[in-house]
Amino acid sequence: MKIIDAHVHIWESGKPRGAHRQEPYSSSEILEDMQFARVDAAIIQPPAWDLNANQIAIEAARKYPQRFGILGNFPLDSEDPKSILKHWKQQAGMLGLRYILNEPKHKTWMMGSELDWLWAGAQENAIPIAIAASSHLEVFASIARRYPELKLIIDHLGVPIDATGESAFAKMDILKELATFSNIAVKATAVPAYANDPYPYKSIEHHVHQIYSYFGPERFFWGSDITKLKCTWRESIDLFVREYQWISPEEIELVMGKAIAQWLLWE
């Protein structure tokens, strides 16, 4: 089974959010860790705290094209964004976009017309977009309805920032509704971080199972967000492969990499 991690960060400078490791994490270091954990490939999400993160990711993907893909970003106030979108996937390893849009103003933008250029341009150029917007998950429905050919990914199971335990899964009803849109998928990333009990985090397993039942194996993507976890990379894999017995042998290959490769058209 080929394992593709749907969500990792690499960086060289800047101050990470407190939930993440504080030291830089290079492409060479992550490759060593991937080999030890038996991870075949990973999708880099350039973090906001390093202004050069996109270029760092592109250089890593150019050097190791079989190991790294990218969900990158560019400033939403950039000049000539239509041209940027047109040429976006011509960059080494670039598979799509990823934005953190959790602030109240972002909800206004997403529900209104401020970002219509982004949704329309991404749809036109077949650019999937992953979005962290747990503060207002309901906006996904509006976007998916207006742009049915645009592939969207909900980050981190829609869990609010730094939430754990039952509060981490307070929006299950919204997720169930969003799963009815065939152009919305979900990243099951950083799952161990949402539990207050030790491995294998039995306290939250029923929530993860429920979300899986909503989206199914073709729209439910495992990922570690390894620089955020207190467990090992291998444990984050075994949690899904060995502990989650409700994922069948036929489905686990999709969850652990095949499905996101298909969603992002990554050959």
N, C-alpha and C positions, 0 to 999 in steps of 0.2 A: 504493500500500500504506500503510495506516495503521499507524504505529509507536507502540506503547504500552510504555513502560519499566516493567517489573514491580517495580522496587526502587530507590527513591531516598529520601534523608533531607533534611529541612530542619529548621533549629533556630535559636534566637536566643541561647542561653546554655549554660553547662556546658562540661565538658572532654571532647571526643570521645576515643574509643580511638585509640591511636597510629597505627593503620592508615589513619585518615581525616584529611581536611584539618582543621586546628585552628581555623580561623575560622568564624564562623556562616555559614549558607547560607540565604538568605531565599527566599520564594516569588517575589519579583520577580526576583532573580538567577537562580534556576533557570529561570524562564520565558524569560529572555533566552538562556540557554544551550541550552534546548530548541529555541528558534527557529533558532539558529545550526546546531544539529545535525540539524534537521528531525525532531524528536520530537514527535508529535502530542499525546500524553498520558502521564502517569506516575502510578504508584501509590506514595504516600508511606507509608513505614514510620516512625512517630515514634520517634526514637532515645531510648535510656534515659538518656542524659546530660543531657537537657533535660526537667525536670519538667513543663514546659508544652507539650511537643511535640505531644501529642494535640490540644490546643486550637489550636495554630498550624496544624496540618494541616487541621483542620475549617474554620478561617477561610479558608485558601487554597482549599479545595474549595467553600466557599460563594461565594467571589468568582469562582472560575474553574471552574465545574462541568463544563465540557467538557474541562478539562485535567488535573484531579486527582481521583483516587480515593484511598481510605485503607484500609490494614490496620492498625488501631489496637490499643490495649491498655488494660487497666485493672488495678489491683493485684489479685492473686489472693486476697488476704485482705480484699477489700472486703466491706462489709455488704450483704446482700440481693443477691447476684450474679445470682440468677434474674431479678430485675426489671431489672438492668442488661442482661442478655442479651436479654430480651424487647424492650427499646427500643433496642438497640444500633444497628441499621441505620436508625433514624429520624434519626440525626445526619447533617448535610450531608457527602456524599461517602463515608460509611462503608460499606465493602464486606465487611469481615470483621475478623479478629483476627490479630495476629502476636506471638509470644512467643519469647524466647531462654531455652531450658531446658537449658543445657549442664552444669550442676553435678551432682555425684553425687546430691544430695538430689532433684534433679528426676527422675532416672531412677527412684528409688523411688516418687515421686509418680505418674509416668506409668505405671509397671507395676502399681501398686496402685490403691486406690480414692480416693486423696486428691483427684484431679481429675475424678472421674466427673461431678460437677455441671457442669463446664465442657464436657466432651465431649457429655454428654446435652443440655445447654441449647443448645449451638451446633448440634447436629443438629436439635433441635426447632425452632429459629428460623432454620434455613438459613443459618448463619454459617460460612463457610469459615475455616480456621485455618492460617496459615503458622507453621512452627516451626523454629527453629535449635536442633538437638539433635544435632550431629555426633558428640558424644562417645558417644552411645548410640542410633544410628539404628534399632537393632532394635526399639525401643519403638513405632515407627510401626505395625508389623504388629499388635501387640496392640490398639492403639486402633482401627485400621481394621477389624479383625475384629469388635470389640465394637460398633462404631458404623458400620455399612456405608453409611449415608446422610450421614455427616459428611465433607465435603470437606477433605482435608489437603494441605498443600504443604510439601515439604522445601526448606528454604532453601539457597542457594549450592551446589547439586549434592551436598550432604552433606559438603562439604570441611571438615576440622577447622580451627579458628581459626588463622590465620597460616601454614597449611601450604602448601608449594609443591612443584612437581615431582612425582615419583612418590608421595611421602608424602601428597600432597593427594588421591590417588585410591586409597587403601588399602582402601576399603570397597565396592568394586565388586560383590562377591558379595551384600552386603546390599541394595544398590540394586536389583540384578536381582530379588531376591525381593520387595522392596517394590513394584516395578513391576507385579507380578501382581495387586495390589489396584486395582480400577478407581477407587477413591475417593482415591488418592494421586497427586499430581502433583509436579513438581520445578521449581524456579526455576534456570535457567542464568544466574545472576547473578554479577558480578564475575569472570568467567572470566579476563581478562588478569592478574588479581592472583595466579593460581595457577601462572603460568609463570615460569621463570627465564631464558628466552630472549626476544629482542625480537619485536615484531609481525612476522608473524601467529601467533606462539606455537606453532610446529609441534610442539614437544616434548610438548604436552598434547592436541593435536587428536584423537588416536585415543581418548583417554579420553572426551572430550566426545561424540564420535561414538558410542561404545559406550553411554553413558547415554541418548543420543537414541534408539538402537535399542531400548532397554528400554522407554521410556515413550511414544515416538511423538510426532508433532507436536501432538496435542491435549492432551498433559499435560507439555509441555516449554516453559517460558516464558523468553524472553530478558529480561534486565534488566541495567542497567549497574552499579548501586551506585557511581555516578559519583564521589562524594566519596572513594572508596577507590582509584581507578585512577590510574596514571601515564600512561596513554594518553588520547587525546581521546575525547569522547563519540561523535563520528562514527566513529572507529576501532573502538570497541566494537560499533558497528552493522555496519560493513563487514566485520568479522570473520565475522559470521554470514551476511550478505547476499551477500558477494562471495567470501570465502575458503572457506567451508564448502560445497563443491560437492555434498556428499552430501545436502544439504537441497534437495529439488526445488522448482521454481517454485511448484507447487501447495501445498507444505507451508510455505514460508517465511512466507507471510502469517499462518498460524496461530502459528508460533513467535514472530514479531515483534509480536504483540499481540492478534490475533483470538482465540486460544485462551484466554488469561487473562481476556479480557473475557467470554467465554462461561462460564468456570469460576466467575467471581465474579458473574455475572449483571449485568454493568455495561453498560448500554445507552448 
